[in-house]
C-alpha cells in the first residue's frame, strides 16, 4: 500500500484529520497515516509537539493503532 498522499488527495481532506490542522500537516485519514505521523513526530517543532501528540493518540484510538513512541505519550501529557 502506498502511504503517500497526492497533493490532490491531501487537499481534499478535512482539517479534522490533520495532526496540525492550522498548518495542514501530519494527515491521519487512516491507520497507516497514524503510524506515519508517529514515526515523523520527532520532526515536529518543539512548541507544537504536545498538540500533535494528543492528535496522534486520538486518531490512533479511532483506528485501533497502538502508539509505541514514548515521546508521543510523554508530550500528550503536557
C-alpha positions as a Python dict, from the first residue, in 0.01 Angstrom:
ca = {
    (1, 'X'): (0, 0, 0),
    (2, 'X'): (125, 346, -86),
    (3, 'X'): (107, 566, 223),
    (4, 'X'): (197, 881, 32),
    (5, 'X'): (-100, 1107, -39),
    (6, 'X'): (-106, 1300, -362),
    (7, 'X'): (-140, 1675, -344),
    (8, 'X'): (-498, 1645, -468),
    (9, 'X'): (-584, 1380, -206),
    (10, 'X'): (-432, 1590, 72),
    (11, 'X'): (-621, 1899, -43),
    (12, 'X'): (-950, 1706, -29),
    (13, 'X'): (-902, 1602, 335),
    (14, 'X'): (-1091, 1788, 608),
    (15, 'X'): (-886, 1984, 862),
    (16, 'X'): (-1005, 1744, 1133),
    (17, 'X'): (-779, 1461, 1013),
    (18, 'X'): (-459, 1664, 1039),
    (19, 'X'): (-238, 1649, 1346),
    (20, 'X'): (-170, 2020, 1299),
    (21, 'X'): (-483, 2143, 1119),
    (22, 'X'): (-380, 2509, 1114),
    (23, 'X'): (-73, 2407, 910),
    (24, 'X'): (-243, 2110, 736),
    (25, 'X'): (48, 1890, 838),
    (26, 'X'): (57, 1529, 959),
    (27, 'X'): (-256, 1398, 781),
    (28, 'X'): (-406, 1093, 951),
    (29, 'X'): (-705, 976, 746),
    (30, 'X'): (-633, 608, 821),
    (31, 'X'): (-426, 373, 1040),
    (32, 'X'): (-124, 376, 807),
    (33, 'X'): (-102, 753, 827),
    (34, 'X'): (-138, 749, 1206),
    (35, 'X'): (171, 526, 1215),
    (36, 'X'): (349, 759, 974),
    (37, 'X'): (267, 1063, 1188),
    (38, 'X'): (405, 879, 1490),
    (39, 'X'): (727, 800, 1305),
    (40, 'X'): (770, 1162, 1186),
    (41, 'X'): (682, 1309, 1527),
    (42, 'X'): (1046, 1395, 1601),
    (43, 'X'): (1047, 1646, 1314),
    (44, 'X'): (760, 1848, 1458),
    (45, 'X'): (856, 2190, 1601),
    (46, 'X'): (905, 2160, 1977),
    (47, 'X'): (625, 2403, 2067),
    (48, 'X'): (372, 2205, 1860),
    (49, 'X'): (463, 1858, 1987),
    (50, 'X'): (203, 1846, 2271),
    (51, 'X'): (-78, 1931, 2028),
    (52, 'X'): (42, 1680, 1769),
    (53, 'X'): (92, 1408, 2030),
    (54, 'X'): (-268, 1446, 2151),
    (55, 'X'): (-395, 1435, 1793),
    (56, 'X'): (-191, 1121, 1719),
    (57, 'X'): (-332, 946, 2027),
    (58, 'X'): (-688, 1049, 1939),
    (59, 'X'): (-661, 925, 1580),
    (60, 'X'): (-480, 610, 1696),
    (61, 'X'): (-771, 530, 1925),
    (62, 'X'): (-1018, 585, 1640),
    (63, 'X'): (-831, 349, 1406),
    (64, 'X'): (-721, 92, 1666),
    (65, 'X'): (-349, 172, 1638),
    (66, 'X'): (-116, 101, 1930),
    (67, 'X'): (111, 402, 1979),
    (68, 'X'): (454, 276, 2076),
    (69, 'X'): (653, 600, 2090),
    (70, 'X'): (737, 702, 2449),
    (71, 'X'): (792, 1059, 2322),
    (72, 'X'): (439, 1084, 2181),
    (73, 'X'): (292, 951, 2506),
    (74, 'X'): (505, 1189, 2714),
    (75, 'X'): (419, 1500, 2511),
    (76, 'X'): (49, 1413, 2515),
    (77, 'X'): (51, 1459, 2892),
    (78, 'X'): (182, 1817, 2871),
}
